Amino acid sequence: MLFIAMSVIEKQLSLYIPLYSRIGFEHEFDNLSKEETCHI
């Protein structure tokens, strides 16, 4: 399962230890440029 969310969700998920302990890794993405946004 893939979760894509804002960084704030990490703090909220940490309250649910069984779910939080199953998160394999996190990766922070840069914001999309105007060209990338138009392409999508």
Residue pairs with C-beta under 8 A, 6 or more apart in sequence:
3 9
3 23
7 28
10 26
13 19
13 20
13 23
14 20
32 40
